[in-house]
Amino acid sequence: MVSLTATCLTCERDFKISEKEINLAKSFLPQTGEKALISCGCCSAGCGTVYELPPEVPDSTAGIKEWIIKQVEDEEAWLQCIPLRGIVAVEPIARNELPPKSGRFFYKPGGGQEDEEYPDGYPRRIYMFRFGVDPLVIWKLMHPKELTPVVIGS
């Protein structure tokens, strides 16, 4: 069985897309708005980003094998991302301190929402208003290593 290795744009881990997975995704076309959807599947990262296979993916097993081989050889091949929904879309994926060492943090949401007024991310209160979650709380839950360590016995 032939497979294709892709790199997830969200968690930056490699994942395999097998011929079986492509056949399964194509079997759900009527239920998924004629879109063949593949998940990142990096369970250890908890990512679950969903990608859309291009419509030119063949229906036959032999055609899928040929398509996979062609994609492996083409360094410019990309899979289209599906916009995130639910809690993942509002979780902050980036935190920028601007200016550096100022203590002013700006957060970028997982759904990739861009705003001309806040190109570097949203200030905490604006983020809370816009997305209904406190980005600082979620950031600390997602990145416990950044919390101040407690030294016992000192």
C-alpha positions in Angstrom: 0.0 0.0 0.0 1.3 3.4 -1.0 1.3 6.4 1.3 2.1 10.1 1.2 3.9 11.9 3.9 2.7 15.5 4.6 3.7 18.1 7.2 0.9 19.6 9.2 1.0 23.4 9.1 -0.5 23.7 12.6 1.6 21.3 14.7 4.5 21.0 12.2 4.7 17.2 12.5 4.8 14.8 9.6 1.8 12.5 9.1 1.1 9.8 6.6 -1.9 9.8 4.2 -2.5 6.2 3.1 -4.3 5.1 0.0 -6.9 3.5 2.3 -7.4 6.9 4.0 -7.9 8.6 0.6 -10.5 6.0 -0.4 -12.3 6.4 2.9 -12.3 10.2 2.5 -13.7 10.0 -1.0 -16.4 7.6 0.1 -17.9 10.4 2.3 -18.0 13.0 -0.5 -21.9 13.2 -0.5 -21.9 13.9 3.3 -19.0 16.3 3.3 -20.1 18.8 0.6 -18.0 17.0 -2.1 -14.8 17.6 -0.2 -12.4 14.7 0.6 -11.2 15.5 4.1 -8.1 14.2 5.8 -7.1 14.8 9.4 -3.6 15.5 10.5 -3.9 12.6 12.9 -1.0 13.6 15.1 -2.8 12.4 18.2 0.2 13.0 20.4 0.1 16.7 19.6 -3.7 16.9 19.9 -3.8 18.9 16.7 -6.5 17.4 14.5 -6.2 20.0 11.7 -8.3 19.0 8.8 -7.1 19.2 5.2 -9.0 19.0 1.9 -7.7 16.8 -0.8 -7.7 18.5 -4.2 -10.6 17.5 -6.5 -8.3 15.9 -9.1 -7.6 12.9 -6.8 -8.7 9.9 -8.9 -11.4 7.5 -7.7 -9.6 4.3 -8.6 -7.0 2.6 -6.4 -4.5 2.5 -9.2 -5.2 6.2 -10.0 -4.7 7.1 -6.3 -1.4 5.3 -6.2 -0.2 7.2 -9.3 -1.4 10.5 -7.8 0.4 9.8 -4.5 3.7 9.1 -6.3 3.3 12.3 -8.3 2.7 14.3 -5.1 5.7 12.8 -3.4 7.9 13.9 -6.4 6.3 17.4 -6.5 7.9 19.6 -3.8 5.4 22.4 -4.5 2.3 20.2 -3.7 0.1 21.6 -0.8 -3.1 20.4 0.8 -5.8 23.1 1.4 -6.6 23.7 5.1 -10.2 23.7 6.3 -11.0 26.6 8.7 -11.0 25.5 12.3 -14.2 25.5 14.3 -15.1 25.1 17.9 -12.8 25.7 20.8 -9.6 25.0 18.7 -10.5 28.0 16.6 -10.4 30.4 19.5 -7.4 28.9 21.4 -4.4 31.2 21.1 -1.6 29.7 18.9 0.8 32.6 19.2 1.8 35.1 21.9 3.8 38.1 21.0 5.4 40.5 23.5 5.5 43.9 21.8 7.7 45.8 22.2 10.0 43.0 23.6 10.4 42.9 27.4 7.5 45.3 27.8 5.1 42.9 29.4 2.4 43.7 26.8 1.3 40.5 25.1 -0.8 40.0 22.0 -2.5 36.8 21.1 -3.3 35.2 17.7 -6.3 32.8 17.5 -6.1 29.2 16.2 -8.7 29.9 13.5 -6.3 32.3 11.8 -8.6 35.3 12.0 -6.8 38.4 10.8 -7.6 42.0 11.7 -6.1 45.0 10.1 -6.3 46.9 13.3 -4.4 44.2 15.2 -1.9 42.7 12.7 0.4 41.4 15.5 -2.4 39.8 17.5 -5.1 40.9 19.9 -4.5 42.5 23.3 -5.9 40.3 26.1 -9.2 42.2 26.7 -10.0 42.6 23.0 -9.3 38.8 22.6 -11.6 38.1 25.5 -14.4 40.2 24.0 -13.9 38.9 20.4 -13.5 35.2 21.1 -15.2 34.7 24.5 -12.1 33.1 26.2 -9.3 34.5 28.3 -6.1 33.9 26.1 -3.8 34.1 29.1 -5.6 31.3 31.0 -5.7 29.1 28.0 -2.0 29.9 27.1 -0.9 28.9 30.6 -2.8 25.6 30.4 -1.3 24.9 27.0 2.2 25.9 28.0 2.9 24.9 31.6 6.7 25.1 31.1 6.4 28.9 30.8 5.0 29.2 34.4 7.4 30.3 37.1 9.0 27.3 38.7 8.6 26.8 42.4 11.8 25.7 44.2 11.0 23.6 47.3 13.2 24.0 50.3 14.9 27.3 49.3 
